[in-house]
Amino acid sequence: MTTTKISPSSIVVEVLRDDNYDDWSACMKSYMLAQDLWDFIEHTGLQEADYKALRRKNAAALHAIQVSCAPHMLSKIRSITSAKVAWDSLANLQQQHSPSHTEQSDEAESSEDDESQGSEQSDEAESSEDDESQGSGAVNGPLQTLYKYAHNGDWDAIKTYLSRYPNARKAKLKPYGGTALHVAAFSGHLRVVEELVKLMSVEELEIQDDQGHTALSIAAPVGIRKMAECLVSKNENLVTFVNAQKKIPLVEACLSNCKDMALYLYSVTPPEFLCQGNGHHGSYFLKCAISAQMLDIAFDFLHRCPRFATPTDELVLKSNALIRLSDMPEIFPSASRLAFWQQWIYSCIPMQSIVTTDDNFRINIPDQSPSESKNIILQVSSKLRGFAINLLAFLGIKQIYDLKKIHFYSDKILRCMCEYISNLDYEQYNKADVHVHGAFHNAVKNGMVEFIIEVIKACPQLMISVDDEYSRNLFMSSIANRQEKVFSLFYGLEAGRALFVSHGDSSGNTMLHLAAKLSPPSQLARISGAALQMQRELQWYKEVESIVDPRREDYRNKDYQTARELFTSDHKDLLVKGEKWMKRAATSCTVVGALIITIMFTAAFTVPGGNVQETGYPVFKDKKSFTVFIVADAVSLFSSSTSVLMFLGILTSRYAEEDFLKSLPTKLIIGLSMLFFSIAAMMVTFCAALIIMLDGRLQVIIPIVLLASIPVTLFMWLQFPLLVEIFVSTYGPGIFNRKMKRWSKSSTD
């Protein structure tokens, strides 16, 4: 391949090489000024309206630069169409070859591929007018290209780029004003971040984007701990930088629920910084840690600085750690709904294992083993531990362990807060009273029994306090929000019950009026079926009615309604829905029961094997399998008949309010139970008939018997939970604990 050489012109003494830029640029500038072309280099004085004339002058200036370059220099700018961009590109190349950039120049010239990559960057720089104007500076280069490399995590491309434009490492990139380090941290490219940190100075790591984020503030919500360790190891002050939203990196990690990152940042954030001034950063961090359920971190900080339980500064007047804790019933045992086997596992987990900082089960490795053997043991034990953790997670034990750990730390945090509150003097308590009062009534609405008891022990006067919205006391609010566990605390009082019973709210409603109102939708949704929802409403009304003075049952509120009238008006829609639900269930089950009656009645007179003509007795009447057949047939027939009668009783019921309390649920329990027995007995009848007919052919009998068990299993899976729920709701111990032990200081003798 032949190369066309460009001869030097009369414009300059010598064409541009790597070592004569200063002489060359001086000659070129004189020539440009003489030809009235220098305006295209400085971008000044371009006032001509004729686009063609401007284009012609730009071409003349660019041609003068091109013919004045050596071939290897021309190859670096041959694809550039702007005289200014070509001039600045050559200036950048000269800067790289200066003594202060000798090492970077050697790196850039070690491969011929860098030239082709430089051409691509020039093409991108010319693709838009904005890129040209931004990329023309001798400091930053085409920054959009750097943004792309940082976003994609291409360190080799970034390294080559920075060798040509070294100062671009601290340049702010559009659209957010962050550096390449910000972009790489946001995209989660650990290697790029580590390499850029090596190149940047301590001061350059403190550069903030348009929102006030440092690279550490960007990395915190990403959750890659090594990224934060790399940044903090070079500049420890990064943990104290506050962004435009007044958030520090530790808070960002908590808000993003990155626990591993939060643990590290908490360990390197100075406690005095969190507590300085009015303690805004400490208060905000504590609330965020509680919200993210990082309770071990929150407890450690609160144990060191208990005053952050109820801050009094103006920035967090409407919310604090105590109020945030009262809005999280899910982290307390009273909100847990574990099955009996889960409760057994929960009770067997030792509390001592929960205080460890490691969430996983530890496997201790002896330190005396040789290094190679130790590495092998570590690898094997790590895999075994991973297998054990996965197995425990599959069995549900790990989830129960995590739940108990949450309950353990929530109790510790609550006790720490209450201990601090109980030790406040009169003036301090008056300042914190608004927070304690609001948190207490939040806990009542959310059904947090543990929270209520501990706060009352710290502040006994809260027991008789009322909320700000409706002027309701502790037990009135529990009734209105259908928190049966909180209402059961009423039975733990030995004195002062009459005071609570006789109280009325701002609308003139008594406790019985509140029980007569319809439950909140969130509480009704916990109960399956409108009929059971109606039953639960009646149970609440009857329970409150039993503790109210009979003389106050006719008391009318401000709407001039008695409690009974209010119950009827509020529950008329639920009554209709409950009737429809019961009728649909009864109709469906009646059809199934009627079919079983027909089949079993016919099977009783068409026995397998037929009858003896002389006597009329069944042929196989002496076989044990025939006895099983006839008994199972009778059981199925009688139980299905009973089931149909019960469902007919439901269909013909009057559906009064009181019927939903006992009568209708009882009929439904009997009907479903009998229907289950009839289906099971029908399958037994079928299997017994097959055994008689096949006469011991087990290879056929066993698969058929297994298939026959499928309908019974499906019925149990689909209907048995509902049957159990109805039975427990109707005949179980109830939702109220009437045997509640004494718990309040005010109830002591």
C-alpha positions in Angstrom: 0.0 0.0 0.0 1.5 3.4 -1.1 1.3 6.4 1.1 0.9 9.9 -0.3 3.3 12.3 1.3 2.2 16.0 1.9 5.0 18.4 1.3 5.6 21.4 3.6 4.1 24.6 2.3 5.2 28.2 2.7 2.8 28.6 5.7 5.3 27.3 8.3 9.0 26.7 8.4 8.6 23.0 9.3 5.5 20.7 9.4 4.2 19.8 12.8 5.9 16.9 14.5 5.9 15.7 18.1 8.7 18.1 19.2 8.1 21.5 17.5 4.6 22.5 18.5 5.5 25.9 19.9 7.3 27.1 16.8 4.6 25.6 14.5 1.7 27.2 16.4 3.4 30.6 16.4 3.8 30.4 12.6 0.3 29.1 12.1 -1.2 31.9 14.3 0.6 34.6 12.3 -0.6 33.1 9.0 -4.2 32.8 10.3 -4.2 36.4 11.4 -2.9 37.6 8.1 -5.5 35.6 6.2 -8.4 36.7 8.6 -9.0 33.1 9.7 -8.0 33.3 13.4 -11.6 34.0 14.3 -12.4 30.4 13.7 -9.9 29.3 16.3 -10.9 31.8 19.0 -14.7 31.8 18.1 -14.8 35.6 18.2 -16.1 38.1 15.6 -18.2 35.6 13.6 -20.9 38.0 12.6 -21.3 37.1 8.9 -24.8 36.0 8.1 -23.8 34.2 4.9 -23.5 30.5 6.0 -21.6 29.6 2.8 -19.0 32.3 3.5 -18.4 31.0 7.0 -18.1 27.5 5.8 -15.6 28.5 3.1 -13.4 30.3 5.7 -13.6 27.3 8.1 -12.4 25.0 5.2 -9.6 27.4 4.4 -8.4 27.5 8.0 -8.7 23.7 8.4 -6.8 23.1 5.1 -4.0 25.4 6.3 -3.7 23.2 9.4 -3.8 19.9 7.5 -1.1 20.7 5.0 1.1 22.0 7.8 1.2 18.6 9.6 3.4 15.6 9.3 1.7 12.4 8.1 1.4 10.8 11.5 0.0 14.0 13.0 -2.4 14.4 10.1 -3.8 10.9 10.7 -5.0 12.1 14.2 -7.1 14.9 12.8 -8.0 13.8 9.3 -11.7 13.0 10.2 -12.3 16.4 12.0 -14.3 18.9 10.0 -14.0 21.9 12.4 -10.9 24.1 12.3 -11.2 24.9 16.0 -11.6 21.2 17.1 -8.5 20.3 14.9 -6.5 23.1 16.5 -7.4 22.1 20.1 -6.9 18.4 19.4 -3.3 19.1 18.3 -2.9 21.3 21.4 -4.0 18.3 23.6 -1.6 16.0 21.8 1.3 18.5 22.5 0.3 18.6 26.2 0.6 14.9 26.5 4.1 15.0 25.1 5.2 17.7 27.5 7.7 16.6 30.3 4.9 16.5 33.0 3.1 13.9 31.0 6.0 11.8 29.8 4.7 8.6 31.5 1.2 9.0 30.1 2.7 9.6 26.6 4.7 6.4 26.8 1.5 4.5 27.7 -0.5 6.2 25.0 2.1 5.4 22.3 2.6 1.8 23.3 -0.1 0.6 20.9 -1.2 1.7 17.4 -4.8 1.1 18.3 -4.9 4.3 20.4 -4.8 6.3 17.1 -7.9 4.6 15.7 -9.6 5.1 19.1 -8.7 8.8 19.0 -10.4 9.0 15.6 -13.6 7.5 17.0 -13.5 10.1 19.9 -13.1 12.9 17.4 -16.1 11.6 15.3 -18.2 11.5 18.5 -17.1 15.0 19.4 -18.2 16.3 16.0 -21.6 14.6 16.1 -23.3 17.6 17.8 -22.5 21.3 18.3 -22.7 20.9 22.0 -20.1 18.1 22.1 -17.8 20.2 19.9 -17.9 23.2 22.1 -17.4 21.0 25.3 -14.8 18.8 23.8 -12.7 21.6 22.3 -11.1 22.5 25.6 -7.5 21.4 26.2 -8.5 20.2 29.7 -11.6 18.0 29.4 -11.9 16.5 25.9 -15.1 15.0 24.6 -16.8 14.4 28.0 -19.8 12.5 26.7 -17.4 9.8 25.5 -16.0 9.5 29.1 -19.5 9.3 30.5 -20.3 6.4 28.2 -17.1 4.6 29.2 -17.7 5.1 32.9 -21.3 4.0 32.6 -20.4 0.8 30.8 -17.5 0.1 33.1 -14.9 -0.1 30.3 -11.7 0.7 32.3 -9.3 0.1 29.4 -11.1 2.8 27.4 -11.2 5.1 30.4 -7.5 4.6 30.9 -6.7 5.4 27.3 -9.0 8.5 27.4 -7.4 9.8 30.6 -3.9 9.4 29.1 -5.0 11.9 26.4 -7.1 14.1 28.7 -5.7 13.7 32.2 -7.6 16.5 33.8 -10.9 15.0 32.7 -10.9 12.8 35.8 -12.2 15.8 37.8 -14.4 17.2 35.1 -18.2 17.4 35.8 -20.2 15.4 33.2 -23.7 16.2 32.0 -26.5 15.8 32.8 -26.1 15.5 36.6 -22.8 17.3 37.1 -20.9 14.3 38.6 -17.4 13.1 37.7 -16.6 9.8 36.0 -16.2 8.4 39.5 -19.8 9.3 40.3 -21.0 7.6 37.1 -19.0 4.4 37.7 -20.1 4.3 41.4 -23.8 4.7 40.3 -23.4 1.9 37.8 -21.8 -0.4 40.3 -18.4 -0.9 38.5 -16.1 -1.7 41.4 -12.9 -2.0 39.4 -13.4 1.3 37.7 -14.0 3.0 41.0 -10.9 1.5 42.5 -8.7 2.5 39.6 -10.1 6.1 39.5 -9.6 6.5 43.2 -5.9 5.7 42.7 -5.6 8.4 40.1 -7.6 11.1 42.0 -6.3 13.2 44.9 -8.0 13.5 48.3 -9.5 16.8 47.3 -10.9 15.5 44.0 -12.8 12.8 45.8 -14.7 15.5 47.6 -16.2 16.9 44.3 -20.0 17.0 44.6 -22.6 16.8 41.8 -25.5 19.1 41.2 -27.4 17.5 44.0 -24.5 17.7 46.5 -23.6 14.0 46.2 -20.0 12.8 46.6 -19.0 9.6 45.0 -19.5 7.9 48.4 -23.0 9.3 48.7 -23.7 7.8 45.3 -22.1 4.4 46.2 -24.0 4.1 49.5 -27.4 3.1 48.0 -25.7 0.8 45.5 -24.7 -1.4 48.3 -21.2 -2.6 47.2 -19.2 -2.4 50.4 -15.8 -2.7 48.9 -16.6 0.4 46.8 -17.2 2.4 50.0 -14.1 0.9 51.7 -12.0 2.1 48.7 -13.3 5.6 48.9 -13.1 6.0 52.7 -9.6 4.5 53.0 -8.3 7.4 50.9 -10.6 10.2 52.3 -12.2 9.6 55.7 -14.0 12.9 55.6 -16.4 11.6 52.9 -18.7 10.0 55.5 -19.5 13.5 56.9 -20.5 15.2 53.6 -24.2 16.2 53.4 -26.1 16.4 50.1 -28.8 18.9 49.1 -31.4 16.8 50.9 -29.4 17.0 54.1 -28.6 13.3 54.0 -25.2 11.7 54.8 -24.0 8.5 53.2 -25.0 6.4 56.2 -28.6 7.6 55.8 -28.6 6.9 52.1 -27.5 3.3 52.8 -30.3 2.8 55.3 -33.0 4.3 53.0 -31.9 1.9 50.3 -32.0 -1.1 52.8 -28.3 -2.0 52.1 -27.5 -3.5 55.5 -23.9 -4.5 54.8 -23.1 -1.0 53.5 -24.9 0.6 56.5 -22.9 -1.6 59.0 -19.6 -0.4 57.4 -20.6 3.2 57.2 -21.9 3.2 60.8 -18.5 1.8 61.9 -16.6 4.6 60.2 -18.9 7.6 60.8 -17.7 9.5 63.8 -20.3 9.4 66.7 -19.5 13.0 67.5 -20.6 14.0 64.0 -24.0 12.3 64.4 -24.5 14.0 67.8 -23.1 17.5 67.0 -25.3 20.6 67.0 -29.0 19.7 67.4 -28.3 16.1 66.5 -30.3 16.2 63.3 -28.1 13.6 61.5 -28.3 11.2 64.5 -32.1 11.5 64.8 -32.6 11.0 61.0 -30.2 8.0 60.9 -31.9 6.4 63.9 -35.4 6.7 62.3 -34.1 5.4 58.9 -32.4 2.4 60.6 -35.6 1.5 62.4 -37.6 1.9 59.3 -35.3 -0.4 57.4 -35.5 -2.9 60.3 -31.7 -2.6 60.9 -32.6 -2.9 64.6 -29.2 -4.2 65.8 -27.5 -1.0 64.4 -30.3 1.2 65.8 -30.1 -0.4 69.2 -26.3 0.1 69.3 -26.6 3.8 68.5 -29.5 4.3 70.9 -27.7 2.5 73.7 -24.9 5.0 73.3 -27.1 8.1 72.8 -30.5 7.4 74.4 -31.5 11.1 74.0 -32.3 10.5 70.3 -35.4 8.6 71.3 -37.4 11.9 71.6 -35.4 14.8 70.0 -36.8 18.3 70.5 -35.2 20.1 67.6 -37.4 21.8 65.1 -36.2 19.8 62.0 -37.9 16.6 63.3 -40.8 17.9 65.4 -43.4 15.9 63.5 -41.5 12.6 63.7 -38.9 10.9 65.7 -37.6 7.5 66.5 -40.2 6.7 69.1 -43.1 7.7 66.8 -41.5 5.7 63.9 -41.3 2.7 66.2 -45.0 3.0 67.0 -45.8 2.8 63.3 -44.2 -0.6 62.9 -46.3 -3.2 64.5 -44.8 -5.9 62.3 -41.6 -5.9 64.4 -43.3 -6.8 67.6 -44.6 -10.3 68.7 -48.2 -9.1 69.0 -48.4 -8.8 65.2 -47.1 -12.3 64.5 -49.4 -15.0 63.3 -47.5 -18.2 63.5 -48.8 -21.7 63.1 -48.6 -24.0 66.1 -45.4 -25.8 64.7 -43.9 -22.4 63.9 -44.6 -21.2 67.5 -42.9 -24.4 68.8 -39.7 -23.7 66.7 -39.9 -20.0 67.8 -39.9 -20.9 71.4 -37.0 -23.4 71.0 -34.6 -20.8 69.5 -32.2 -19.7 72.3 -32.1 -15.9 72.9 -28.3 -16.1 73.4 -27.7 -16.9 69.7 -29.5 -13.7 68.6 -27.1 -11.3 70.2 -24.4 -12.3 67.6 -23.7 -9.8 64.9 -23.6 -12.4 62.2 -26.9 -13.3 60.7 -25.7 -16.8 59.6 -24.6 -19.8 61.7 -20.9 -19.7 62.4 -18.6 -22.7 61.8 -15.4 -22.5 63.8 -12.2 -23.6 62.0 -9.1 -24.7 64.0 -6.2 -22.3 63.5 -3.5 -24.9 64.0 -3.9 -26.5 60.6 -1.4 -25.8 57.8 -2.2 -23.0 55.4 -3.1 -25.2 52.4 -5.2 -27.5 54.5 -6.8 -24.6 56.2 -7.8 -23.1 52.8 -9.4 -26.4 51.8 -11.2 -26.7 55.1 -12.5 -23.1 54.7 -13.8 -23.8 51.3 -15.5 -27.0 52.3 -17.0 -25.4 55.5 -18.2 -22.4 53.5 -20.1 -24.7 51.1 -21.5 -26.8 54.0 -22.6 -23.6 55.7 -24.3 -22.4 52.6 -26.0 -25.7 52.2 -27.2 -25.6 55.8 -28.5 -22.1 55.5 -30.4 -22.9 52.3 -31.8 -26.0 54.0 -33.0 -24.0 57.0 -34.5 -21.3 54.7 -36.3 -24.0 52.8 -37.7 -25.5 56.0 -38.7 -22.0 57.2 -36.5 -22.2 60.3 -34.2 -19.4 59.1 -37.2 -17.0 58.6 -38.4 -17.9 62.2 -34.9 -17.2 63.5 -34.8 -13.8 61.7 -38.3 -13.0 63.1 -37.3 -13.7 66.7 -34.1 -11.7 66.2 -36.3 -8.7 65.1 -38.5 -9.2 68.1 -35.5 -9.4 70.4 -34.0 -6.1 69.2 -37.4 -4.3 69.0 -37.9 -5.1 72.7 -34.4 -3.9 73.5 -34.9 -0.6 71.6 -38.3 0.0 73.2 -37.0 -0.6 76.8 -34.1 1.7 76.1 -36.4 4.4 75.0 -38.8 4.0 77.9 -35.9 4.0 80.4 -34.7 7.3 79.0 -38.2 8.8 79.1 -38.8 7.7 82.7 -35.6 9.5 83.8 -36.5 12.8 82.3 -37.0 15.8 84.6 -40.2 17.8 84.5 -39.0 20.4 82.0 -37.5 17.8 79.7 -40.6 15.7 79.8 -42.8 18.6 78.9 -40.8 19.1 75.7 -40.9 15.4 74.9 -44.6 14.9 75.9 -45.9 15.7 72.4 -43.8 12.8 71.0 -44.6 10.3 73.7 -48.3 11.1 73.6 -48.5 10.8 69.8 -46.4 7.6 69.8 -48.6 6.0 72.5 -51.9 6.6 70.6 -50.2 5.4 67.3 -49.4 2.2 69.1 -53.0 1.8 70.3 -54.3 2.1 66.7 -51.7 -0.4 65.5 -52.4 -2.9 68.3 -48.9 -2.9 69.7 -49.5 -4.3 73.2 -45.8 -4.5 74.2 -45.3 -0.9 73.3 -48.4 0.3 75.2 -47.4 -1.6 78.4 -43.8 -0.4 78.4 -44.7 3.3 77.7 -47.4 3.2 80.5 -44.8 1.9 82.9 -42.6 4.8 82.0 -45.5 7.4 82.0 -48.5 6.1 84.0 -50.5 9.2 83.2 -50.8 8.2 79.6 -53.4 5.5 80.6 -56.1 8.1 81.1 -55.0 10.4 78.2 -57.1 10.8 75.0 -56.1 11.2 71.4 -56.1 14.6 69.7 -58.5 13.6 66.9 -61.5 12.1 68.6 -60.8 12.5 72.3 -60.8 8.7 72.8 -59.0 6.9 75.6 -56.9 3.8 75.3 -59.8 1.3 75.2 -62.2 3.3 73.1 -59.5 3.6 70.4 -58.8 -0.1 70.6 -62.5 -0.8 70.0 -62.7 1.6 67.1 -59.7 0.1 65.4 -60.7 -3.5 66.4 -57.5 -4.3 68.3 -58.6 -7.2 70.5 -55.2 -7.7 72.1 -55.2 -4.1 73.3 -58.8 -4.2 74.5 -57.9 -7.4 76.5 -55.7 -5.1 78.6 -59.0 -3.9 80.1 -59.3 -7.2 82.0 -55.9 -6.7 83.5 -57.1 -3.7 85.4 -58.2 -4.1 89.0 -59.4 -0.6 89.6 -60.7 2.3 87.5 -62.7 0.3 85.0 -65.8 2.4 85.5 -63.8 5.5 84.5 -63.1 4.1 81.1 -66.5 2.6 80.5 -68.4 5.9 81.2 -66.2 8.0 79.0 -67.5 9.5 75.7 -65.6 10.8 72.7 -66.0 14.1 70.9 -69.1 12.8 68.9 -70.8 11.6 72.0 -70.1 7.9 71.3 -69.6 5.5 74.2 -67.6 2.3 74.0 -70.7 0.4 72.9 -71.3 2.9 70.1 -67.8 2.4 68.8 -68.3 -1.4 68.9 -71.5 -0.9 66.9 -69.6 0.8 64.1 -68.3 -1.1 61.1 -64.7 -2.3 61.5 -62.0 -0.6 59.4 -61.6 -2.3 56.0 -58.1 -3.5 56.9 -59.4 -5.5 59.9 -62.3 -7.0 58.0 -60.0 -8.1 55.2 -58.2 -10.4 57.7 -61.4 -12.6 57.9 -62.5 -14.8 55.0 -66.1 -14.6 54.0 -68.8 -11.9 54.7 -70.6 -14.3 57.1 -67.6 -14.7 59.3 -67.0 -11.0 59.2 -70.5 -10.4 60.4 -69.9 -13.0 63.1 -66.8 -11.1 64.3 -68.7 -7.8 64.4 -71.3 -9.4 66.6 -68.7 -10.9 68.9 -67.1 -7.4 69.4 -70.5 -5.9 70.1 -71.5 -8.6 72.6 -68.1 -8.4 74.3 -68.3 -4.7 74.9 -72.0 -4.9 75.8 -71.0 -7.3 78.6 -68.9 -4.7 80.3 -71.1 -1.7 79.8 -73.6 -0.7 82.4 -77.1 -1.8 81.2 -78.5 1.6 82.0 -76.2 3.1 79.4 -77.3 0.9 76.5 -80.0 3.3 75.5 -77.6 6.3 75.6 -77.8 8.3 72.4 -74.9 10.0 70.7 -74.9 13.4 68.9 -76.7 11.8 65.9 -79.4 10.7 68.3 -78.7 7.0 67.8 -78.5 4.2 70.3 -75.7 1.7 69.9 -78.1 -1.0 68.6 -79.6 1.4 66.0 -76.1 2.3 64.9 -75.1 -1.4 64.6 -78.1 -2.1 62.4 -77.5 0.9 60.1 -73.8 0.4 59.8 -74.0 -3.4 59.1 -77.0 -3.6 56.7 -74.7 -4.0 53.7 -72.5 -6.6 55.4 -75.6 -8.5 56.4 -76.8 -8.8 52.8 -73.3 -9.9 51.7 -73.2 -12.5 54.5 -76.5 -13.9 53.4 -75.3 -14.2 49.8 -72.1 -15.8 50.9 -73.9 -18.4 53.0 -76.4 -19.2 50.3 -73.7 -19.6 47.6 -71.8 -22.0 49.8 -74.9 -24.0 50.8 -76.2 -24.3 47.3 -72.8 -25.6 45.9 -72.5 -28.1 48.7 -76.1 -29.2 48.4 -75.6 -30.2 44.8 -72.5 -32.3 45.7 -74.3 -33.9 48.6 -77.4 -34.8 46.4 -75.1 -36.5 43.8 -73.4 -38.6 46.5 -76.8 -39.6 47.9 -77.9 -40.8 44.5 -74.8 -42.7 43.8 -74.6 -44.4 47.2 -78.3 -45.3 47.2 -77.9 -47.0 43.9 -74.6 -48.8 44.9 -76.4 -50.4 47.9 -78.6 -52.4 45.6 -76.2 -53.1 42.8 -73.5 -54.8 44.8 -70.3 -56.1 43.1 -70.6 -59.7 41.9 -74.4 -59.7 41.9 -76.8 -61.8 44.0 -77.6 -65.5 44.3 -80.8 -66.1 42.3 -82.2 -68.7 44.7 -81.8 -66.7 47.9 -81.2 -63.1 46.7 -78.2 -62.7 49.0 -75.0 -61.1 47.6 -72.5 -63.6 46.2 -69.6 -62.1 48.2 -71.5 -61.5 51.4 -69.0 -63.6 53.5 -65.9 -61.6 52.4 -64.4 -58.9 54.7 -64.0 -56.6 51.7 -67.8 -56.8 51.1 -68.4 -55.8 54.8 -66.2 -52.8 54.3 -68.1 -52.0 51.1 -71.5 -52.0 52.6 -70.6 -50.2 55.8 -68.7 -47.4 53.9 -71.7 -47.1 51.5 -74.1 -46.6 54.4 -71.8 -44.1 56.1 -71.5 -42.1 52.9 -75.3 -42.2 52.3 -76.2 -41.1 55.9 -73.5 -38.4 56.2 -74.4 -36.9 52.8 -78.1 -36.9 53.7 -77.2 -35.1 57.0 -75.1 -32.6 55.0 -77.9 -31.8 52.6 -80.3 -31.3 55.4 -77.9 -28.8 57.1 -77.4 -26.9 53.9 -81.2 -26.8 53.3 -81.5 -25.4 56.8 -79.1 -22.6 55.8 -81.0 -21.9 52.6 -84.3 -21.5 54.5 -82.9 -19.5 57.4 -84.4 -16.0 58.2 -80.8 -14.4 58.3 -81.4 -12.2 61.3 -78.3 -10.5 62.8 -78.2 -12.9 65.7 -78.2 -15.9 63.4 -74.7 -15.1 62.3 -73.3 -15.4 65.8 -74.0 -19.2 66.4 -76.9 -20.7 64.4 -75.6 -20.3 60.8 -72.0 -21.1 61.6 -73.0 -24.2 63.4 -75.1 -25.5 60.5 -72.2 -24.7 58.1 -69.8 -26.6 60.4 -72.0 -29.7 60.5 -72.8 -29.5 56.8 -69.1 -29.3 55.7 -68.0 -32.0 58.1 -70.6 -34.4 57.0 -69.9 -33.7 53.3 -66.2 -34.5 54.0 -67.1 -37.8 55.6 -69.4 -38.7 52.8 -66.8 -38.1 50.1 -64.2 -40.1 52.1 -66.6 -43.0 52.6 -67.6 -42.9 49.0 -63.9 -43.4 48.0 -63.6 -46.3 50.5 -66.8 -47.9 49.0 -65.3 -47.6 45.5 -62.0 -49.1 46.6 -63.7 -52.0 48.4 -65.7 -52.8 45.3 -62.6 -52.9 43.2 -60.9 -55.3 45.6 -63.8 -57.6 45.5 -64.0 -57.6 41.7 -60.2 -57.9 41.0 -59.6 -60.5 43.7 -56.2 -59.6 44.9 -54.5 -58.1 41.8 -52.5 -55.7 43.8 -50.7 -54.2 40.7 -54.0 -52.8 39.7 -55.6 -52.2 43.1 -52.8 -50.1 44.6 -52.6 -47.4 41.9 -56.4 -47.1 41.8 -56.6 -46.7 45.6 -53.9 -44.0 45.4 -55.8 -42.2 42.7 -59.0 -42.4 44.8 -57.3 -40.5 47.6 -56.8 -37.5 45.4 -60.4 -36.1 45.7 -60.3 -36.5 49.5 -57.0 -34.7 49.6 -58.2 -31.9 47.4 -61.3 -31.4 49.5 -59.2 -31.2 52.7 -56.8 -28.8 51.1 -59.5 -26.5 49.8 -62.2 -26.7 52.4 -60.6 -27.9 55.6 -58.9 -24.6 56.5 -62.3 -22.8 56.1 -63.9 -25.4 58.3 -61.2 -25.0 61.0 -61.6 -21.2 60.9 -65.3 -21.4 61.3 -65.1 -23.9 64.2 -62.4 -21.8 66.0 -64.3 -18.6 65.5 -67.5 -20.1 66.8 -66.4 -22.5 69.6 -62.8 -21.6 70.1 -61.4 -19.7 73.1 -62.3 -16.4 71.4 -60.2 -13.3 70.5 -60.4 -11.7 73.9 -58.3 -12.7 76.8 -60.6 -12.5 79.8 -57.9 -14.0 82.1 -55.4 -11.2 81.5 -53.1 -10.8 84.4 -52.6 -7.6 86.2 -50.1 -5.4 84.2 -50.6 -1.8 85.2 -49.1 0.1 88.1 -52.4 1.9 88.6 -54.1 -1.4 89.3 -51.9 -2.3 92.2 -53.4 -2.3 95.7 
